[in-house]
Amino acid sequence: MLKILLLLIFVGHTAFGFESFNYVNKKYKITQSTELEKIYTTKISPYFQSVKLHYFLGQEGIKIAYKIFKVPNAKANIVISSGRTEGMFKYQELIYDLNRNGYSVYIYDHRGQGFSGRMSDDTQLGQVYNFMYYVEDMKTFFNTLVDKDRKIFLLGHSMGGAIASLYVEKYIYDFDALVLSSPMNQPDLLSSRLTDMVCNLIKKREENIDRYVFGEVSYDEAKTVFEGNQLTHSEIRFDITAKGYENNPETKIGGPSVRWVSEACRWGHNSVLLAENIQIPVLLIQAAQDTIVNLEPQEKFCVTTLGFCRGIKIDGAYHELFVEKDELRNKAMSAMFDFFKLQAKD
């Protein structure tokens, strides 16, 4: 009865969506666009390349690529769970900023993307046969490669946010805190109103598991054009990402498979239902102009945690909060660093 009462109170508190976050803490070391073009090639990328790429074996023997970026006397260790299609090279600026603010970083490429092993003969097909394999891969990474000498935080973006959510819902006390950036609690398929219908339709077509979902193809060069994109307002960061794929062609990923979409629908939905299992502090940063994932399930997720989640939104931001223009990225980074600082002190 008490749990129901708390839920009703919390639902009432969040009924109008997340609070807008408009504060930038200038004490943090956050890379700005004015310096990015110069230091990316002279500092950030050389630093990333200086750390050797390693592999571990994930579920069903898939090779999972990873790198570890340690700093002396780290405030905490942070594991990054990336989004769909992303390789770790896309996170070079974020890793650089996390390190110089005193956090060690552990990052790996999810199965089927980045430098990790593929599950289909078509290496550009976005494929997964069981979404929970993502979670179990993370568990192997956590158990065998993440140092337990200090607090450990989990940072999940988009698809990686759904994976991170499912992880802390199953392995409740492995991490000390969680930050979610534009989490995929539900993908946006055609439109928010049509998503449930599309998900139900795809469930009936799973016999085509190794085919691109309708309308999708392999890596689309047209999507490397900044104009009209719905990922970021930052042209320089958009171009850096596009060049990253050109420099690492083996990491290129196209559209998702029928099976991937079916699994994403199912487990994104489950990540909301199971949020009541969460027992650690969560910060969910929402991109107010997101067209890649639906926003309402993010709010339901926060409600379902019964007080463990704080939701904020960055007004005007597209999906890619950590590669947005400075005005928006600075807010997301400040919110994240404020949260990590608070949790590291506890």
N, C-alpha and C positions, 0 to 999 in steps of 0.2 A: 504493500500500500504506500509506504514511504517513497519507494522508487518511482511509482507512478506519479505521486505528487511532485517530486523533484523534476521529473520529465516535463510535466505540465508547466511548471514554473519556468524551466529553461526554454521550452518551446515558445512561451510568451515573450521571453527576453530576446529571442533571436528571430522572431516572426518577421521583422522588417529587414532581414539580411545582415551581413557583416558590417561592422563599423569601418568607416574610411580611415586609412592611416596616412597622415600627411607630414610626419616628422622625419627629419634627417639628422642623424647624430654625426656631426663633423669630426668627432674624436676618432672614429673608425677609419682605417686605411682602405678606401674604396677606389678602385681605378676609375678614372674619368676618360671620356672620349677624346679630350684634347691631348692626352698623353698616350692613349692606347695604340694608335698607329705606329708610334715610334717604339714603345717598350714591348709591344707584342713580339716583334721580331728580334729585339735585342735582349730582352729579359724573360718574358713570360714563356714563349715557345721553347727557347733553349733550356729553361729550367724544367719544363715538362719533359723534354726529350732526354734530359740527363738522368732521369729515373728509368730504370730498366723495366721492360714489360715482362710480366710473369704469367703463368697459367696454373689453374687448379682444375680438377675434374668435377663437374656438376652432375646433376641427375642424368642417368643413362649414358654416362661417360662423355658428355659434351665438354670440350675444352673451354674454360672461362678465363678471359684475359683480365689482368688487374695490375694496378700500380699503387704504391704506398708512398706518401709524401709526409715524412715526419719532421717535426720541429722540436728543438730542445725545450724541456719544461713546458710541454703543451698544456693549455688550459683544459682541453678535452680531446678525445679522438672522435672524428666525424666520418661516418660511412655515407657515401653518396649512391643513391639509387636513381639512375637516369631514365629519361623518357623513351618512348618508342622511336626507333630509327637512329637513336643517338649513340655515338661512340664517345669514349672518355675524352678524346681530343677536343670535343666541344666545350668541355668544362675547364679548359686551361686557365682562363681569366678568373673563374670562381675559385679554383684550387689555389691560385696565386694569392688572391685576396684572403682566403681562409687561413693560409699559412702565415702570411705577414700580420695577421691579427691574432696569432698564437694558437692556432688549431692544427693538429695533425689530420691528414686526410687519407682515407682508404676508399678507393674507387675501383669498380670493375664494370665490364661490359656485359649486359644481360645476354643470355643465350640467343643465338640467331641474329646478333647485330654487333656493330663495332668490330673489334678484333677477335671476338669469340666465335666458337664453332657454329656452323649452320646445321639445320635439320632438314633442308630441302635441297634438291639438285639445283634449283633456281636460287642462287645465293643472295638475290635481291628481294626475294619474297619475305614479307614480314610474317614469320610463322612461329607458332608455339602449339604443342599438342595438349599441354596441360598447364594452365596458368599457375598452378601451385608449384610447378617446377621452378619458377622464378623465385618463389619464397624459399624453397628448399636449397637452391643454389646459394642464396644469401645466408642461410643457416650454416652451410658448410664454410663459407667465407668468414662468417663471424666466429665460428668455433675454432677454426684452424689458423687464421691469419690476422685477426684483429687483436691488438694488445689490450689486455684487461687491466692495465696499470693505473687507469684513471677513468673518469666518467666517459661514457660512449653515447654519442648522439647520432640519430639517423636523419638524413636529409633526402627527401624523395620528391622528384618532379614528374608531373603528368602520369604516364604509365608507371613510372617508378614510384609515384606517390601511392597508387593503388597497391603495388607490391609491398611498399613499406607499411601501409595500413594493415594489410593482411598479415604481415610478419608480426607486428606488435600485438595483433589480436590473437595470434596463436602462441607466440613465444613472448609472454607478457612482460617479463622482467629482464630480458637481455639488454635492452637499451634503456638509458636514463631519461631521454626526451626525444621528441620527434618534431621535425619541421616539414610541412607539406607545401609545395609550391604548385599551384594549379593542378591538384591531384585528379586523376581520372577515376573518380567515383562513378562516373558514367560518361562514355564517349558521346560526342555530339554527331549523330548520324542523320544527315540531311537537315534536320531541325530538332529542337528539344522536344517538340510535341510528337514527332514521328519516331523518335529513338526507340521507345518501347516496342512499337509495332515492327520496326526493322529488326530489332533484336530477336523478337519472337519468330519472324519469318526466317531469319538466318539459321535458327536452331533446327528448322526443318530441312535445311539444305547442307547439312554437315557431311554428306557423302562427297562433296566437292572440297575436301579439306585442304588439298594442295593447290587450289586455284585462287587467283586474286579475287577479292570480293568485287562485286559489280561496280564498274567505273574506275577501278584502280589498275595500275600498271607498274612495271619496274621503275627504277630511279628516273624521275622526270626532270630533265635539264631545265624545263620551263620554270620549275619551282625555285631555281637559283636566282631568279630575277626579283629584285627588291620591291619594285613597284607593284602594289596590289596585294602583297603578302599580308597574312593575318597572324603572324607570329611575333613580330617586333616592329617598333618604330625606329630602331637604331640601324641605319644603313651600314655603318662601319662594322657593327657586330654581326649583322646578317651576312655581309660579304666575307668576314673572317670564317664564319661557319661554312659557307659555300666553298671557299678555298680549301678548308680542311678536308672536305669530301674529295675534292679534286686531287689533293696531295696524298690521300689515302683511299684510292678507288675501291679497294677491297672492302671498305666499310660502308659502301653505298647500299641503302635499303629503299625499296619502293613501297608500294601499297601493301596493306595487310591481307592475309589469306582469309578465306571464309571461316576456317577454324579459329584463327586468332580473334576475329571479331566476335564470334560466338563465345569464346572463353572470356574476352574482355567484358562483354555484356554481363555474363554470369557472375564473374568474380568482382567486377566493379560494384554490382548490386550487393553482393555478399559483404564487401568491405564496409558498406553502410550498415547492413543488418548486424554485423558482428562487432560494431564499434563499441557496444556496451561492455565488451571484454577489456577495453583499454584501461590501463592502470598507471600511465605515465603522462606527464604534461605534453600537450600537443599545441603547436602553432600552425594554423592553416592560413596561408596567404593566397588570397583569391585575386585573379586578374579580372577586373570588372568588365572588360571588353572581350573576354575569351569566347572564341567560336570553335575551339578544338574540343573542349569538354564542356559538359553542362554544369551550371552553377548551383542549381537547387539541391542536387544530391550532396554537394560539399557542405551545405548548410545543415542538411539532415544528418550527415555524418557527425558534425560537431554536436548537434543536439543529442544524438544517441550516445555519445561518450559520457553524458551526465556530469558535465562540469570539468572534464579533463582537457577540453579543447577550447582554445580562444581563436575565433575567426576574425580576420581583418581583410579588407579589400583595398587594392591599389586602383583608384579611379583612373580611367583612361588607358589602362595597361592591356596589352595583348597577352597571349598565352605564355610567352617565354620571358618570365619576369627577370631572370638573371642574365639575359642578353637584350634587355630593353634599353631605351635611351636613358641617359643619366638621371633625368628628373624622376623617372619611375623606378629604375633599378636602385637608385640610392635609397628610396623609401623601403623597398623590399629587403635590401641588404641591412639597413638600419634595424628594421623590425626583427630580422633573423639574429643579428648580433646582440641586440638587447635581450632577446629570449635566451640565447646561448649563455650570455654573461650571467643572467639570473640563475639559470639551471646549474651552471658550473660552480656557483657559490654554495648551493644547498648542501 
